[in-house]
Amino acid sequence: LSMIACAIASRLPAAARSRLNSLRVAASLARRSAVATWSLKREVKLLISTPTTNRPEAATKFTHTFRLGLLSTYLFFVEVITGLLLMIFYAPTPERAYGDIFAIISRVPFGQLMRDLHRLAAEAMVIVVVLHMLRTFLTGSYKKPRRFTWVTGVVLLLATLLLSFSGYLLPYDQLAYWAVTIGASMADKAPPAALGNILKLLLLGAPSVGADTLLRFYLLHVLFLPLVVIFVFFVHYYKVVKVGISLPASEEAEGQDTARRVPVERRRSYLPDIFTDEVAFLAIVTVVLLALIWLQIYPGAPLEQHADPLNTPSHTQAPWYF
C-alpha cells in the first residue's frame, strides 16, 4: 500500500504534491502534539487526582508514618503565621531588637503567646523533621524509586536546622548572642583552617557578632530560608504523590515496590476519610501546643539581659540541637 501511494503521488502535479507533503507534515506534528498532550494530561491527572481519590490502606495507618510529614508541614505553617505577626513589631538592629522583643511580650496583646508558640513550634519542628527522616531510613523508604525524595528531605532537614539557628539571634539577648558565638566558633574549627575562617565570616558577616550578623540572620530567617523550604517542599510533595508512600514491610517483599499496584478494595478514600483523620489529628496537635503554654509545662521563650560582648555568662552553650 505504501508503494502504491508513493507511485500515485509521483504522478500528481507539482502543486498537488506540495499540498500532499504539507498535509503529511501537519499530520506528523498533530500526532506528536497529541502524544505530548496525553503525557501532560497524564501527569496533571496523577498530581491532582491521586491524593484526592484513594491511597493504600496500609500506608495510611498511623503507626506506619505517625503523620510526621504532615505534622512538620503544619508546624512550618504555624511558624509562618506567628513569625509574620512578630515581624510587625520588630526591627533587626542591635539598638532596637531587644527592646522590640521586650515590648512584644509586655505591651502587645497576645504577644507573649505568639512568641512562646513560635519558639515551641520551632523546637518541635526540629524534633519532628529528625524523627520523620529517621522513620524513613529505618523503614527503607529512601530506596529506589524514592531516592530523589530522600535527597529533598535531607535538604529540608538542613534548612530546618538553619531556620532555627538563624532565629536564635533575633532577640539579641545574652543567651542569643553567646549561643550564636559558640555556633560560629564550631564553623570556625572546620578543617582546613582557611575554610573554617571563611565559613565563620560568611555566617557572621564580620569577625564577631554585631549589626551585620543580626541583619544577615534576619534576612536568612524571614526571606531566604523560608523560600528555600517552600520550593523544596513542593518538589518533595510532588515526588511523594507521583511515586506513592512506601508500604509497610509486612505488605510487600524485600526489594519490591507495589504501592501503586494495590487493588481498589485495599485503598482508602482521601475525601472524606483520610482528610477527616488529618484535620482531627492537627486539631489535637494545636490543642496540645496551646495547653503546653497555658499550663506552663513549656517554660516559654526566654529573654535574658541585653547582649553584652564584654560579659560572658557562665551558662553559655550552643542551641540544644547542636
C-alpha positions in Angstrom: 0.0 0.0 0.0 2.9 2.4 0.8 4.5 1.7 -2.6 1.2 2.2 -4.4 0.6 5.5 -2.6 4.1 6.7 -3.5 3.6 5.7 -7.1 0.3 7.6 -7.2 1.9 10.7 -5.5 4.7 10.7 -8.1 2.2 11.1 -10.9 0.4 14.1 -9.3 1.1 17.7 -10.5 3.7 19.6 -8.6 1.2 21.8 -6.8 -0.7 18.7 -5.6 2.5 17.0 -4.4 3.4 20.1 -2.4 0.0 20.2 -0.9 0.3 16.5 0.0 3.7 16.9 1.6 2.3 19.8 3.7 -0.6 17.5 4.9 1.9 14.8 5.8 4.0 17.3 7.9 0.8 18.6 9.6 -0.3 15.1 10.4 3.1 14.2 11.9 3.0 17.4 14.0 -0.5 16.6 15.1 0.5 13.1 16.2 3.4 14.4 18.2 1.2 17.1 19.7 -1.4 14.5 20.7 1.2 12.4 22.4 2.6 15.4 24.3 -0.9 16.5 25.3 -1.7 13.0 26.5 1.5 12.8 28.5 0.8 16.3 30.1 -2.8 15.3 30.9 -1.5 12.1 32.5 1.0 14.0 34.7 -1.6 16.5 35.8 -4.1 13.8 36.5 -1.5 11.9 38.6 -0.6 15.0 40.5 -4.2 16.2 41.1 -6.4 13.2 41.3 -4.2 10.7 43.2 -4.1 12.4 46.6 -7.9 13.2 46.4 -9.1 9.8 45.4 -7.6 7.0 47.4 -4.4 5.7 48.9 -3.3 2.2 50.0 -4.9 1.4 53.4 -1.6 0.0 54.8 0.2 3.3 54.0 -2.4 5.4 55.8 -2.1 3.6 59.2 -0.9 6.0 61.9 1.7 3.5 63.2 3.3 3.4 59.7 4.2 7.1 59.2 2.9 8.6 62.5 1.8 11.6 60.3 5.3 13.1 60.8 5.4 14.6 57.3 2.0 16.2 57.8 3.0 17.4 61.3 6.2 19.0 60.1 4.4 20.8 57.4 1.8 22.1 59.9 4.4 23.3 62.3 6.1 25.2 59.4 2.7 26.8 58.7 2.4 27.8 62.4 5.9 29.3 62.2 5.0 31.4 59.2 1.8 32.8 60.8 3.3 33.6 64.2 6.5 34.9 62.6 4.6 37.3 60.4 2.8 38.7 63.4 6.1 39.1 65.3 7.7 40.9 62.3 5.2 43.7 62.6 6.7 44.9 65.9 10.4 44.0 65.2 13.4 45.9 63.7 16.7 43.9 63.1 19.1 46.4 64.7 21.2 46.0 67.9 19.7 49.2 69.2 16.1 48.2 68.8 15.9 44.3 68.6 16.0 43.7 72.3 13.6 46.5 73.1 11.2 45.4 70.4 11.1 41.8 71.8 10.5 43.2 75.3 7.7 45.4 74.0 6.1 42.4 72.2 5.9 40.3 75.4 4.9 43.2 77.7 2.7 45.5 75.7 1.4 43.8 72.5 -1.9 41.9 73.0 -1.1 38.1 72.9 2.5 39.0 72.1 3.8 36.6 74.8 1.6 33.8 73.5 2.7 34.4 69.9 6.4 34.4 70.8 6.1 31.3 73.0 4.1 29.5 70.3 6.7 30.5 67.7 9.6 29.2 69.8 7.7 26.0 70.8 6.7 25.2 67.2 10.3 25.8 66.1 11.8 23.3 68.5 9.0 20.8 67.9 9.6 21.2 64.1 13.3 20.2 64.5 12.4 17.1 66.5 9.6 16.1 64.1 11.7 16.5 61.0 14.5 14.4 62.5 12.0 11.7 63.5 10.5 11.8 60.0 13.9 11.2 58.4 14.7 8.5 61.0 11.4 6.7 60.2 12.0 7.0 56.5 15.5 5.5 57.0 14.5 2.6 59.3 11.6 1.5 57.0 13.9 1.7 53.9 11.6 4.2 52.2 14.6 6.1 50.9 15.4 3.4 48.4 14.6 3.3 44.7 12.3 4.7 43.3 12.3 7.3 46.2 16.0 8.3 46.2 15.3 11.9 44.9 12.5 12.2 47.5 15.1 11.3 50.2 17.5 13.9 48.9 14.9 16.7 49.0 14.1 15.5 52.6 17.7 15.9 53.6 17.7 19.5 52.2 14.5 20.2 54.2 16.2 18.9 57.3 19.2 21.2 56.9 17.0 24.1 56.1 15.0 23.4 59.3 18.2 23.5 61.4 19.3 26.7 59.7 15.9 28.3 60.2 16.0 27.5 63.9 19.6 28.7 64.3 19.1 31.9 62.4 16.1 32.8 64.6 18.1 32.2 67.7 19.9 35.5 67.5 16.9 37.8 66.8 16.1 38.6 70.5 19.7 39.8 70.8 19.9 39.0 74.5 22.8 37.4 76.3 21.6 33.8 75.6 21.2 34.5 71.8 24.5 36.4 71.5 26.7 33.9 73.1 24.9 30.8 71.6 25.4 32.2 68.1 29.0 33.0 69.0 29.6 29.4 70.0 27.8 28.1 66.9 30.1 30.3 64.8 33.1 29.0 66.6 32.1 25.5 65.6 32.1 26.5 62.0 35.5 28.2 62.5 37.0 24.9 63.6 36.1 23.2 60.3 39.3 21.8 58.6 41.4 23.2 57.0 41.8 26.4 59.0 41.3 28.7 56.0 38.0 27.1 55.2 36.8 27.4 58.7 37.6 31.1 58.8 35.7 31.7 55.5 32.7 29.8 56.9 32.7 31.9 60.0 32.9 35.2 58.0 30.1 34.0 55.7 28.0 33.2 58.7 28.6 36.3 60.8 29.4 38.9 58.1 32.1 40.2 60.4 34.9 38.8 62.8 32.3 38.8 65.7 28.6 39.0 66.2 27.3 42.5 65.6 24.9 44.6 63.5 25.9 42.9 60.2 25.3 39.5 61.8 21.9 40.4 63.1 20.7 41.8 59.7 22.1 38.7 57.9 20.4 36.3 60.3 17.1 38.2 60.0 17.1 38.1 56.2 18.0 34.4 56.3 15.3 33.7 58.8 12.4 35.6 57.2 13.2 35.6 53.5 15.8 33.3 52.0 15.4 30.1 54.1 11.5 30.1 54.0 11.6 30.4 50.2 14.0 27.5 50.0 11.8 25.4 52.3 8.6 26.3 50.3 10.2 25.5 46.9 11.9 22.2 48.0 8.7 21.2 49.9 6.6 21.4 46.7 9.2 19.3 44.9 9.2 16.8 47.8 5.4 16.6 47.8 5.2 16.2 44.1 7.6 13.2 44.3 5.7 11.7 47.2 2.4 11.9 45.2 4.0 10.7 42.0 5.8 7.6 43.5 3.4 7.0 46.4 4.1 6.3 50.0 6.0 3.0 50.6 4.1 0.2 52.1 5.0 -1.5 55.5 7.5 -4.3 55.2 4.7 -6.8 56.1 2.8 -5.8 53.0 5.4 -6.4 50.3 8.6 -8.5 49.7 12.0 -7.1 50.2 13.2 -5.1 47.2 9.7 -4.7 45.8 7.7 -1.6 45.3 4.0 -2.3 45.0 2.5 0.9 46.5 0.9 1.9 43.2 -0.5 -1.6 42.4 -2.6 -2.0 45.5 -6.2 -3.1 44.4 -9.1 -0.7 45.0 -10.6 -2.8 47.8 -7.5 -2.3 49.8 -7.5 1.5 49.5 -9.0 4.4 51.5 -10.7 7.4 50.0 -8.9 10.7 50.7 -12.1 12.7 50.8 -13.6 12.5 53.3 -11.9 9.6 55.2 -8.2 10.5 55.3 -8.8 14.2 55.2 -11.1 14.0 58.3 -8.4 12.0 60.1 -5.7 14.6 59.3 -7.9 17.5 60.3 -8.7 15.8 63.7 -5.0 15.0 64.2 -3.9 18.6 63.6 -6.7 19.9 65.9 -5.3 17.7 68.7 -1.8 18.9 68.0 -3.0 22.5 68.2 -4.7 21.9 71.5 -1.6 20.2 72.8 0.7 23.1 71.8 -1.6 25.7 73.4 -2.0 23.5 76.6 1.7 23.2 77.0 2.0 27.0 77.0 -1.2 27.7 79.0 -0.4 25.2 81.7 3.2 26.4 81.8 4.6 22.9 81.1 6.6 24.6 78.4 8.7 27.3 80.2 8.3 29.8 77.4 10.7 31.6 75.2 13.5 33.0 77.4 14.6 36.6 77.3 17.7 37.5 79.3 19.6 40.8 79.6 20.6 42.8 76.6 23.6 41.3 74.7 26.9 42.4 76.1 30.1 41.3 74.2 32.2 42.1 77.3 30.2 39.9 79.7 30.3 36.2 79.1 27.6 34.3 81.2 28.7 31.2 83.0 25.9 29.0 81.4 26.8 29.8 77.8 26.1 26.9 75.4 25.1 26.3 71.8 21.5 25.6 70.9 20.4 22.1 72.2 20.1 20.5 68.7 23.8 21.0 68.1 
